[in-house]
Amino acid sequence: MTGIADGEARRRIAEEFGATFFVEAAAGTGKTTALVKRIVALVRAGAATLDRIVAVTFTEKAAGETRLHLRSEIEATRATADPEQRARLDRALQELELARIGTIHAFCGDLLREPSLPTWRLPTGPAFCRWRPRAHRRTR
């Protein structure tokens, strides 16, 4: 029996914490699963905490699904974790809502709202919202 064609790439995503990866693949090929496994492995190993991880998705729906998948994977991983790892995973479950999992637009918006940015940052509030192409077009 042969392995998955991209099995080595999946292993690297899950285990090589010192590397940054850009994962591009068709829908339904396991990108979310690979991303979630990497996040859980980082947390389990103590290499990162959820408040130090950013996961960017293309859609808000995908971000929500990623967060749910992450919760399930953390809970499942706790069963085989040693006490130190379990404590890290328990903390991750408590901090799950703090995790930055969202679209690129949401991530950039969060950056612009950071209080540590210089005073030239963009305004927030009603003027600073999601771009709506039709609302910004001029009519003739």
RAGISUL-V621011 format. One record per residue. N is the residue number from 1. OMEGA is omega in degrees with one decimal (NA if undefined). Layout:
n=N omega=OMEGA
n=N omega=OMEGA
This chain:
n=1 omega=-178.8
n=2 omega=179.3
n=3 omega=176.7
n=4 omega=-177.7
n=5 omega=-179.7
n=6 omega=-178.1
n=7 omega=179.5
n=8 omega=177.9
n=9 omega=179.0
n=10 omega=178.1
n=11 omega=-179.5
n=12 omega=179.2
n=13 omega=-176.4
n=14 omega=-169.8
n=15 omega=-175.6
n=16 omega=-175.0
n=17 omega=-178.4
n=18 omega=-177.4
n=19 omega=174.5
n=20 omega=-178.5
n=21 omega=169.2
n=22 omega=-176.1
n=23 omega=180.0
n=24 omega=-179.1
n=25 omega=-180.0
n=26 omega=178.4
n=27 omega=175.0
n=28 omega=-177.3
n=29 omega=175.4
n=30 omega=178.9
n=31 omega=-178.9
n=32 omega=178.4
n=33 omega=179.1
n=34 omega=179.4
n=35 omega=-179.3
n=36 omega=178.9
n=37 omega=178.5
n=38 omega=179.9
n=39 omega=-179.4
n=40 omega=178.9
n=41 omega=177.6
n=42 omega=-179.1
n=43 omega=-178.6
n=44 omega=-177.9
n=45 omega=-177.3
n=46 omega=-179.6
n=47 omega=179.9
n=48 omega=172.2
n=49 omega=-175.4
n=50 omega=-179.6
n=51 omega=179.3
n=52 omega=-177.5
n=53 omega=174.6
n=54 omega=175.8
n=55 omega=-175.7
n=56 omega=177.9
n=57 omega=179.9
n=58 omega=-176.6
n=59 omega=175.9
n=60 omega=177.6
n=61 omega=179.3
n=62 omega=178.3
n=63 omega=177.9
n=64 omega=178.4
n=65 omega=179.0
n=66 omega=179.2
n=67 omega=178.3
n=68 omega=178.9
n=69 omega=179.5
n=70 omega=177.9
n=71 omega=-179.3
n=72 omega=-177.8
n=73 omega=177.2
n=74 omega=-179.8
n=75 omega=179.1
n=76 omega=-177.1
n=77 omega=179.4
n=78 omega=-176.2
n=79 omega=-177.4
n=80 omega=-177.2
n=81 omega=173.3
n=82 omega=-175.4
n=83 omega=179.6
n=84 omega=177.9
n=85 omega=179.8
n=86 omega=178.2
n=87 omega=177.3
n=88 omega=-179.3
n=89 omega=176.1
n=90 omega=177.9
n=91 omega=179.5
n=92 omega=178.0
n=93 omega=179.1
n=94 omega=-176.3
n=95 omega=-174.0
n=96 omega=-178.9
n=97 omega=177.4
n=98 omega=-177.6
n=99 omega=177.9
n=100 omega=178.0
n=101 omega=-177.7
n=102 omega=-179.7
n=103 omega=176.8
n=104 omega=179.2
n=105 omega=178.7
n=106 omega=-180.0
n=107 omega=179.0
n=108 omega=176.7
n=109 omega=177.2
n=110 omega=179.2
n=111 omega=-178.8
n=112 omega=179.5
n=113 omega=-179.1
n=114 omega=-179.5
n=115 omega=-178.5
n=116 omega=178.2
n=117 omega=176.5
n=118 omega=-175.6
n=119 omega=-179.7
n=120 omega=-175.9
n=121 omega=-177.5
n=122 omega=178.8
n=123 omega=175.5
n=124 omega=179.9
n=125 omega=-175.4
n=126 omega=-179.7
n=127 omega=-178.2
n=128 omega=-177.9
n=129 omega=178.1
n=130 omega=179.7
n=131 omega=177.0
n=132 omega=-174.0
n=133 omega=-176.1
n=134 omega=-179.9
n=135 omega=-176.1
n=136 omega=179.5
n=137 omega=174.4
n=138 omega=175.8
n=139 omega=-179.4
n=140 omega=NA
